[in-house]
Amino acid sequence: MRYEIRVEGHLSETLAQAFPELGHVVMAGQTVLFGPVVDEAHLYGLLARCRSLGLRVMEMRQVPE
């Protein structure tokens, strides 16, 4: 499964390194994290990481392979 997680604001390179398994792109006041998600536990782990870093998740969605 591949996912996109949109977070509010522009992530610094330091914050982006907290998600080494995901790529990222900054656009229009948001940062889009994207990449493969192995299973539901991995997805919840990514969301927990966002929360622990104080990131506001704007949207999360599964995208075609």
PyMOL Python script that loads the backbone (N, CA, C, O; Angstrom):
from pymol import cmd

cmd.read_pdbstr("""\
ATOM      1  N   MET A   1       0.836  -1.179   0.000  1.00  0.00           N
ATOM      2  CA  MET A   1       0.000   0.000   0.000  1.00  0.00           C
ATOM      3  C   MET A   1       0.879   1.240   0.000  1.00  0.00           C
ATOM      4  O   MET A   1       1.933   1.274   0.636  1.00  0.00           O
ATOM      5  N   ARG A   2       0.441   2.230  -0.705  1.00  0.00           N
ATOM      6  CA  ARG A   2       1.132   3.524  -0.706  1.00  0.00           C
ATOM      7  C   ARG A   2       0.182   4.555  -0.108  1.00  0.00           C
ATOM      8  O   ARG A   2      -1.027   4.516  -0.338  1.00  0.00           O
ATOM      9  N   TYR A   3       0.750   5.472   0.658  1.00  0.00           N
ATOM     10  CA  TYR A   3      -0.045   6.508   1.304  1.00  0.00           C
ATOM     11  C   TYR A   3       0.577   7.870   1.081  1.00  0.00           C
ATOM     12  O   TYR A   3       1.778   8.003   0.849  1.00  0.00           O
ATOM     13  N   GLU A   4      -0.277   8.880   1.158  1.00  0.00           N
ATOM     14  CA  GLU A   4       0.139  10.284   1.252  1.00  0.00           C
ATOM     15  C   GLU A   4      -0.383  10.802   2.579  1.00  0.00           C
ATOM     16  O   GLU A   4      -1.541  10.583   2.933  1.00  0.00           O
ATOM     17  N   ILE A   5       0.472  11.484   3.302  1.00  0.00           N
ATOM     18  CA  ILE A   5       0.072  12.137   4.546  1.00  0.00           C
ATOM     19  C   ILE A   5       0.431  13.609   4.393  1.00  0.00           C
ATOM     20  O   ILE A   5       1.605  13.964   4.286  1.00  0.00           O
ATOM     21  N   ARG A   6      -0.585  14.456   4.384  1.00  0.00           N
ATOM     22  CA  ARG A   6      -0.367  15.903   4.248  1.00  0.00           C
ATOM     23  C   ARG A   6      -0.360  16.534   5.630  1.00  0.00           C
ATOM     24  O   ARG A   6      -1.301  16.364   6.406  1.00  0.00           O
ATOM     25  N   VAL A   7       0.701  17.259   5.929  1.00  0.00           N
ATOM     26  CA  VAL A   7       0.802  17.949   7.213  1.00  0.00           C
ATOM     27  C   VAL A   7       0.890  19.449   6.971  1.00  0.00           C
ATOM     28  O   VAL A   7       1.386  19.902   5.939  1.00  0.00           O
ATOM     29  N   GLU A   8       0.405  20.197   7.929  1.00  0.00           N
ATOM     30  CA  GLU A   8       0.383  21.649   7.825  1.00  0.00           C
ATOM     31  C   GLU A   8       1.803  22.201   7.933  1.00  0.00           C
ATOM     32  O   GLU A   8       2.595  21.759   8.766  1.00  0.00           O
ATOM     33  N   GLY A   9       2.105  23.169   7.081  1.00  0.00           N
ATOM     34  CA  GLY A   9       3.385  23.867   7.139  1.00  0.00           C
ATOM     35  C   GLY A   9       4.489  23.169   6.360  1.00  0.00           C
ATOM     36  O   GLY A   9       4.301  22.096   5.788  1.00  0.00           O
ATOM     37  N   HIS A  10       5.633  23.812   6.360  1.00  0.00           N
ATOM     38  CA  HIS A  10       6.804  23.299   5.652  1.00  0.00           C
ATOM     39  C   HIS A  10       7.712  22.613   6.658  1.00  0.00           C
ATOM     40  O   HIS A  10       8.188  23.247   7.600  1.00  0.00           O
ATOM     41  N   LEU A  11       7.955  21.321   6.464  1.00  0.00           N
ATOM     42  CA  LEU A  11       8.849  20.594   7.357  1.00  0.00           C
ATOM     43  C   LEU A  11      10.295  20.950   7.034  1.00  0.00           C
ATOM     44  O   LEU A  11      10.686  21.034   5.869  1.00  0.00           O
ATOM     45  N   SER A  12      11.066  21.154   8.071  1.00  0.00           N
ATOM     46  CA  SER A  12      12.500  21.343   7.874  1.00  0.00           C
ATOM     47  C   SER A  12      13.106  19.994   7.491  1.00  0.00           C
ATOM     48  O   SER A  12      12.472  18.953   7.664  1.00  0.00           O
ATOM     49  N   GLU A  13      14.310  20.014   6.981  1.00  0.00           N
ATOM     50  CA  GLU A  13      14.989  18.763   6.636  1.00  0.00           C
ATOM     51  C   GLU A  13      15.181  17.905   7.881  1.00  0.00           C
ATOM     52  O   GLU A  13      15.112  16.678   7.807  1.00  0.00           O
ATOM     53  N   THR A  14      15.421  18.539   9.017  1.00  0.00           N
ATOM     54  CA  THR A  14      15.588  17.798  10.273  1.00  0.00           C
ATOM     55  C   THR A  14      14.322  17.036  10.637  1.00  0.00           C
ATOM     56  O   THR A  14      14.382  15.859  10.991  1.00  0.00           O
ATOM     57  N   LEU A  15      13.171  17.707  10.549  1.00  0.00           N
ATOM     58  CA  LEU A  15      11.902  17.029  10.841  1.00  0.00           C
ATOM     59  C   LEU A  15      11.597  15.957   9.800  1.00  0.00           C
ATOM     60  O   LEU A  15      11.094  14.889  10.147  1.00  0.00           O
ATOM     61  N   ALA A  16      11.890  16.220   8.554  1.00  0.00           N
ATOM     62  CA  ALA A  16      11.629  15.238   7.500  1.00  0.00           C
ATOM     63  C   ALA A  16      12.451  13.968   7.731  1.00  0.00           C
ATOM     64  O   ALA A  16      12.025  12.879   7.346  1.00  0.00           O
ATOM     65  N   GLN A  17      13.612  14.098   8.350  1.00  0.00           N
ATOM     66  CA  GLN A  17      14.455  12.932   8.625  1.00  0.00           C
ATOM     67  C   GLN A  17      13.831  12.020   9.680  1.00  0.00           C
ATOM     68  O   GLN A  17      14.284  10.890   9.861  1.00  0.00           O
ATOM     69  N   ALA A  18      12.810  12.489  10.370  1.00  0.00           N
ATOM     70  CA  ALA A  18      12.091  11.639  11.325  1.00  0.00           C
ATOM     71  C   ALA A  18      11.245  10.597  10.600  1.00  0.00           C
ATOM     72  O   ALA A  18      10.703   9.689  11.231  1.00  0.00           O
ATOM     73  N   PHE A  19      11.129  10.723   9.271  1.00  0.00           N
ATOM     74  CA  PHE A  19      10.360   9.794   8.452  1.00  0.00           C
ATOM     75  C   PHE A  19      11.260   9.251   7.337  1.00  0.00           C
ATOM     76  O   PHE A  19      11.019   9.520   6.160  1.00  0.00           O
ATOM     77  N   PRO A  20      12.297   8.488   7.704  1.00  0.00           N
ATOM     78  CA  PRO A  20      13.268   8.054   6.689  1.00  0.00           C
ATOM     79  C   PRO A  20      12.685   7.130   5.626  1.00  0.00           C
ATOM     80  O   PRO A  20      13.233   7.028   4.528  1.00  0.00           O
ATOM     81  N   GLU A  21      11.583   6.456   5.938  1.00  0.00           N
ATOM     82  CA  GLU A  21      10.986   5.531   4.980  1.00  0.00           C
ATOM     83  C   GLU A  21      10.082   6.225   3.969  1.00  0.00           C
ATOM     84  O   GLU A  21       9.593   5.586   3.038  1.00  0.00           O
ATOM     85  N   LEU A  22       9.853   7.527   4.143  1.00  0.00           N
ATOM     86  CA  LEU A  22       8.952   8.270   3.269  1.00  0.00           C
ATOM     87  C   LEU A  22       9.696   9.376   2.535  1.00  0.00           C
ATOM     88  O   LEU A  22      10.653   9.958   3.044  1.00  0.00           O
ATOM     89  N   GLY A  23       9.227   9.645   1.327  1.00  0.00           N
ATOM     90  CA  GLY A  23       9.684  10.820   0.611  1.00  0.00           C
ATOM     91  C   GLY A  23       8.843  12.007   1.052  1.00  0.00           C
ATOM     92  O   GLY A  23       7.836  11.837   1.739  1.00  0.00           O
ATOM     93  N   HIS A  24       9.250  13.202   0.661  1.00  0.00           N
ATOM     94  CA  HIS A  24       8.444  14.367   1.008  1.00  0.00           C
ATOM     95  C   HIS A  24       8.613  15.458  -0.042  1.00  0.00           C
ATOM     96  O   HIS A  24       9.640  15.559  -0.712  1.00  0.00           O
ATOM     97  N   VAL A  25       7.570  16.265  -0.157  1.00  0.00           N
ATOM     98  CA  VAL A  25       7.597  17.422  -1.035  1.00  0.00           C
ATOM     99  C   VAL A  25       6.806  18.530  -0.348  1.00  0.00           C
ATOM    100  O   VAL A  25       5.765  18.285   0.261  1.00  0.00           O
ATOM    101  N   VAL A  26       7.321  19.754  -0.456  1.00  0.00           N
ATOM    102  CA  VAL A  26       6.680  20.921   0.148  1.00  0.00           C
ATOM    103  C   VAL A  26       5.918  21.652  -0.940  1.00  0.00           C
ATOM    104  O   VAL A  26       6.446  21.920  -2.019  1.00  0.00           O
ATOM    105  N   MET A  27       4.633  21.979  -0.629  1.00  0.00           N
ATOM    106  CA  MET A  27       3.827  22.693  -1.619  1.00  0.00           C
ATOM    107  C   MET A  27       2.671  23.418  -0.946  1.00  0.00           C
ATOM    108  O   MET A  27       1.993  22.845  -0.093  1.00  0.00           O
ATOM    109  N   ALA A  28       2.444  24.643  -1.314  1.00  0.00           N
ATOM    110  CA  ALA A  28       1.275  25.435  -0.914  1.00  0.00           C
ATOM    111  C   ALA A  28       0.988  25.371   0.584  1.00  0.00           C
ATOM    112  O   ALA A  28      -0.139  25.085   0.988  1.00  0.00           O
ATOM    113  N   GLY A  29       1.993  25.634   1.403  1.00  0.00           N
ATOM    114  CA  GLY A  29       1.775  25.693   2.843  1.00  0.00           C
ATOM    115  C   GLY A  29       1.630  24.340   3.523  1.00  0.00           C
ATOM    116  O   GLY A  29       1.270  24.267   4.699  1.00  0.00           O
ATOM    117  N   GLN A  30       1.909  23.268   2.786  1.00  0.00           N
ATOM    118  CA  GLN A  30       1.816  21.924   3.335  1.00  0.00           C
ATOM    119  C   GLN A  30       3.053  21.128   2.944  1.00  0.00           C
ATOM    120  O   GLN A  30       3.768  21.472   2.003  1.00  0.00           O
ATOM    121  N   THR A  31       3.280  20.068   3.684  1.00  0.00           N
ATOM    122  CA  THR A  31       4.285  19.087   3.290  1.00  0.00           C
ATOM    123  C   THR A  31       3.565  17.770   3.072  1.00  0.00           C
ATOM    124  O   THR A  31       2.761  17.344   3.900  1.00  0.00           O
ATOM    125  N   VAL A  32       3.862  17.128   1.947  1.00  0.00           N
ATOM    126  CA  VAL A  32       3.268  15.839   1.628  1.00  0.00           C
ATOM    127  C   VAL A  32       4.331  14.773   1.850  1.00  0.00           C
ATOM    128  O   VAL A  32       5.368  14.761   1.186  1.00  0.00           O
ATOM    129  N   LEU A  33       4.055  13.878   2.795  1.00  0.00           N
ATOM    130  CA  LEU A  33       4.892  12.705   3.021  1.00  0.00           C
ATOM    131  C   LEU A  33       4.273  11.570   2.224  1.00  0.00           C
ATOM    132  O   LEU A  33       3.054  11.404   2.243  1.00  0.00           O
ATOM    133  N   PHE A  34       5.081  10.784   1.526  1.00  0.00           N
ATOM    134  CA  PHE A  34       4.516   9.739   0.677  1.00  0.00           C
ATOM    135  C   PHE A  34       5.439   8.533   0.623  1.00  0.00           C
ATOM    136  O   PHE A  34       6.658   8.646   0.753  1.00  0.00           O
ATOM    137  N   GLY A  35       4.827   7.389   0.431  1.00  0.00           N
ATOM    138  CA  GLY A  35       5.613   6.179   0.284  1.00  0.00           C
ATOM    139  C   GLY A  35       4.862   4.947   0.715  1.00  0.00           C
ATOM    140  O   GLY A  35       3.681   5.009   1.055  1.00  0.00           O
ATOM    141  N   PRO A  36       5.564   3.811   0.699  1.00  0.00           N
ATOM    142  CA  PRO A  36       4.921   2.542   1.051  1.00  0.00           C
ATOM    143  C   PRO A  36       4.663   2.440   2.551  1.00  0.00           C
ATOM    144  O   PRO A  36       5.470   2.867   3.377  1.00  0.00           O
ATOM    145  N   VAL A  37       3.521   1.865   2.865  1.00  0.00           N
ATOM    146  CA  VAL A  37       3.153   1.575   4.252  1.00  0.00           C
ATOM    147  C   VAL A  37       2.890   0.077   4.304  1.00  0.00           C
ATOM    148  O   VAL A  37       2.028  -0.432   3.587  1.00  0.00           O
ATOM    149  N   VAL A  38       3.629  -0.625   5.149  1.00  0.00           N
ATOM    150  CA  VAL A  38       3.608  -2.085   5.177  1.00  0.00           C
ATOM    151  C   VAL A  38       2.273  -2.641   5.647  1.00  0.00           C
ATOM    152  O   VAL A  38       1.722  -3.557   5.036  1.00  0.00           O
ATOM    153  N   ASP A  39       1.757  -2.083   6.735  1.00  0.00           N
ATOM    154  CA  ASP A  39       0.515  -2.593   7.301  1.00  0.00           C
ATOM    155  C   ASP A  39      -0.116  -1.520   8.184  1.00  0.00           C
ATOM    156  O   ASP A  39       0.398  -0.407   8.297  1.00  0.00           O
ATOM    157  N   GLU A  40      -1.231  -1.872   8.801  1.00  0.00           N
ATOM    158  CA  GLU A  40      -1.964  -0.912   9.624  1.00  0.00           C
ATOM    159  C   GLU A  40      -1.139  -0.429  10.816  1.00  0.00           C
ATOM    160  O   GLU A  40      -1.215   0.743  11.186  1.00  0.00           O
ATOM    161  N   ALA A  41      -0.361  -1.314  11.414  1.00  0.00           N
ATOM    162  CA  ALA A  41       0.482  -0.927  12.551  1.00  0.00           C
ATOM    163  C   ALA A  41       1.510   0.119  12.127  1.00  0.00           C
ATOM    164  O   ALA A  41       1.784   1.054  12.879  1.00  0.00           O
ATOM    165  N   HIS A  42       2.077  -0.028  10.941  1.00  0.00           N
ATOM    166  CA  HIS A  42       3.038   0.945  10.416  1.00  0.00           C
ATOM    167  C   HIS A  42       2.351   2.301  10.223  1.00  0.00           C
ATOM    168  O   HIS A  42       2.912   3.343  10.562  1.00  0.00           O
ATOM    169  N   LEU A  43       1.140   2.276   9.678  1.00  0.00           N
ATOM    170  CA  LEU A  43       0.385   3.513   9.464  1.00  0.00           C
ATOM    171  C   LEU A  43       0.119   4.228  10.784  1.00  0.00           C
ATOM    172  O   LEU A  43       0.338   5.435  10.894  1.00  0.00           O
ATOM    173  N   TYR A  44      -0.355   3.482  11.791  1.00  0.00           N
ATOM    174  CA  TYR A  44      -0.609   4.090  13.095  1.00  0.00           C
ATOM    175  C   TYR A  44       0.686   4.602  13.724  1.00  0.00           C
ATOM    176  O   TYR A  44       0.678   5.611  14.430  1.00  0.00           O
ATOM    177  N   GLY A  45       1.779   3.921  13.475  1.00  0.00           N
ATOM    178  CA  GLY A  45       3.072   4.392  13.968  1.00  0.00           C
ATOM    179  C   GLY A  45       3.475   5.709  13.337  1.00  0.00           C
ATOM    180  O   GLY A  45       4.009   6.585  14.017  1.00  0.00           O
ATOM    181  N   LEU A  46       3.226   5.861  12.038  1.00  0.00           N
ATOM    182  CA  LEU A  46       3.526   7.128  11.356  1.00  0.00           C
ATOM    183  C   LEU A  46       2.679   8.261  11.921  1.00  0.00           C
ATOM    184  O   LEU A  46       3.175   9.366  12.146  1.00  0.00           O
ATOM    185  N   LEU A  47       1.401   7.980  12.149  1.00  0.00           N
ATOM    186  CA  LEU A  47       0.518   9.008  12.707  1.00  0.00           C
ATOM    187  C   LEU A  47       0.935   9.374  14.133  1.00  0.00           C
ATOM    188  O   LEU A  47       0.871  10.542  14.516  1.00  0.00           O
ATOM    189  N   ALA A  48       1.354   8.397  14.905  1.00  0.00           N
ATOM    190  CA  ALA A  48       1.828   8.661  16.269  1.00  0.00           C
ATOM    191  C   ALA A  48       3.096   9.509  16.230  1.00  0.00           C
ATOM    192  O   ALA A  48       3.284  10.389  17.070  1.00  0.00           O
ATOM    193  N   ARG A  49       3.965   9.244  15.254  1.00  0.00           N
ATOM    194  CA  ARG A  49       5.186  10.043  15.102  1.00  0.00           C
ATOM    195  C   ARG A  49       4.831  11.489  14.770  1.00  0.00           C
ATOM    196  O   ARG A  49       5.437  12.419  15.303  1.00  0.00           O
ATOM    197  N   CYS A  50       3.844  11.678  13.884  1.00  0.00           N
ATOM    198  CA  CYS A  50       3.381  13.039  13.561  1.00  0.00           C
ATOM    199  C   CYS A  50       2.905  13.745  14.825  1.00  0.00           C
ATOM    200  O   CYS A  50       3.272  14.891  15.087  1.00  0.00           O
ATOM    201  N   ARG A  51       2.086  13.050  15.600  1.00  0.00           N
ATOM    202  CA  ARG A  51       1.541  13.641  16.826  1.00  0.00           C
ATOM    203  C   ARG A  51       2.655  13.993  17.808  1.00  0.00           C
ATOM    204  O   ARG A  51       2.638  15.071  18.402  1.00  0.00           O
ATOM    205  N   SER A  52       3.620  13.095  17.982  1.00  0.00           N
ATOM    206  CA  SER A  52       4.690  13.343  18.953  1.00  0.00           C
ATOM    207  C   SER A  52       5.589  14.506  18.526  1.00  0.00           C
ATOM    208  O   SER A  52       6.225  15.141  19.367  1.00  0.00           O
ATOM    209  N   LEU A  53       5.642  14.780  17.233  1.00  0.00           N
ATOM    210  CA  LEU A  53       6.435  15.908  16.735  1.00  0.00           C
ATOM    211  C   LEU A  53       5.624  17.202  16.658  1.00  0.00           C
ATOM    212  O   LEU A  53       6.147  18.246  16.269  1.00  0.00           O
ATOM    213  N   GLY A  54       4.346  17.128  17.031  1.00  0.00           N
ATOM    214  CA  GLY A  54       3.494  18.309  17.014  1.00  0.00           C
ATOM    215  C   GLY A  54       3.026  18.710  15.634  1.00  0.00           C
ATOM    216  O   GLY A  54       2.689  19.873  15.410  1.00  0.00           O
ATOM    217  N   LEU A  55       2.998  17.765  14.698  1.00  0.00           N
ATOM    218  CA  LEU A  55       2.570  18.055  13.338  1.00  0.00           C
ATOM    219  C   LEU A  55       1.057  17.897  13.232  1.00  0.00           C
ATOM    220  O   LEU A  55       0.479  16.964  13.790  1.00  0.00           O
ATOM    221  N   ARG A  56       0.432  18.806  12.520  1.00  0.00           N
ATOM    222  CA  ARG A  56      -1.023  18.725  12.306  1.00  0.00           C
ATOM    223  C   ARG A  56      -1.282  18.030  10.975  1.00  0.00           C
ATOM    224  O   ARG A  56      -0.945  18.556   9.915  1.00  0.00           O
ATOM    225  N   VAL A  57      -1.881  16.846  11.038  1.00  0.00           N
ATOM    226  CA  VAL A  57      -2.208  16.086   9.828  1.00  0.00           C
ATOM    227  C   VAL A  57      -3.464  16.690   9.211  1.00  0.00           C
ATOM    228  O   VAL A  57      -4.514  16.757   9.850  1.00  0.00           O
ATOM    229  N   MET A  58      -3.341  17.124   7.973  1.00  0.00           N
ATOM    230  CA  MET A  58      -4.456  17.739   7.255  1.00  0.00           C
ATOM    231  C   MET A  58      -5.258  16.688   6.482  1.00  0.00           C
ATOM    232  O   MET A  58      -6.483  16.770   6.383  1.00  0.00           O
ATOM    233  N   GLU A  59      -4.545  15.704   5.940  1.00  0.00           N
ATOM    234  CA  GLU A  59      -5.200  14.678   5.129  1.00  0.00           C
ATOM    235  C   GLU A  59      -4.294  13.459   5.066  1.00  0.00           C
ATOM    236  O   GLU A  59      -3.068  13.571   5.057  1.00  0.00           O
ATOM    237  N   MET A  60      -4.918  12.308   5.023  1.00  0.00           N
ATOM    238  CA  MET A  60      -4.190  11.063   4.850  1.00  0.00           C
ATOM    239  C   MET A  60      -5.005  10.225   3.886  1.00  0.00           C
ATOM    240  O   MET A  60      -6.220  10.101   4.038  1.00  0.00           O
ATOM    241  N   ARG A  61      -4.339   9.649   2.892  1.00  0.00           N
ATOM    242  CA  ARG A  61      -5.103   8.830   1.949  1.00  0.00           C
ATOM    243  C   ARG A  61      -4.210   7.783   1.303  1.00  0.00           C
ATOM    244  O   ARG A  61      -3.007   7.965   1.113  1.00  0.00           O
ATOM    245  N   GLN A  62      -4.866   6.682   0.978  1.00  0.00           N
ATOM    246  CA  GLN A  62      -4.178   5.620   0.239  1.00  0.00           C
ATOM    247  C   GLN A  62      -4.185   6.017  -1.222  1.00  0.00           C
ATOM    248  O   GLN A  62      -5.196   6.504  -1.727  1.00  0.00           O
ATOM    249  N   VAL A  63      -3.069   5.816  -1.911  1.00  0.00           N
ATOM    250  CA  VAL A  63      -2.969   6.158  -3.328  1.00  0.00           C
ATOM    251  C   VAL A  63      -2.625   4.895  -4.108  1.00  0.00           C
ATOM    252  O   VAL A  63      -2.065   3.953  -3.546  1.00  0.00           O
ATOM    253  N   PRO A  64      -2.956   4.867  -5.405  1.00  0.00           N
ATOM    254  CA  PRO A  64      -2.653   3.693  -6.224  1.00  0.00           C
ATOM    255  C   PRO A  64      -1.155   3.400  -6.268  1.00  0.00           C
ATOM    256  O   PRO A  64      -0.326   4.304  -6.156  1.00  0.00           O
ATOM    257  N   GLU A  65      -0.831   2.138  -6.432  1.00  0.00           N
ATOM    258  CA  GLU A  65       0.577   1.712  -6.507  1.00  0.00           C
ATOM    259  C   GLU A  65       1.286   2.296  -7.690  1.00  0.00           C
ATOM    260  O   GLU A  65       2.472   2.034  -7.890  1.00  0.00           O
TER     261      GLU A  65
END
""", "prot")
cmd.dss("prot")
cmd.show_as("cartoon", "prot")
cmd.util.cbc("prot")
cmd.orient("prot")
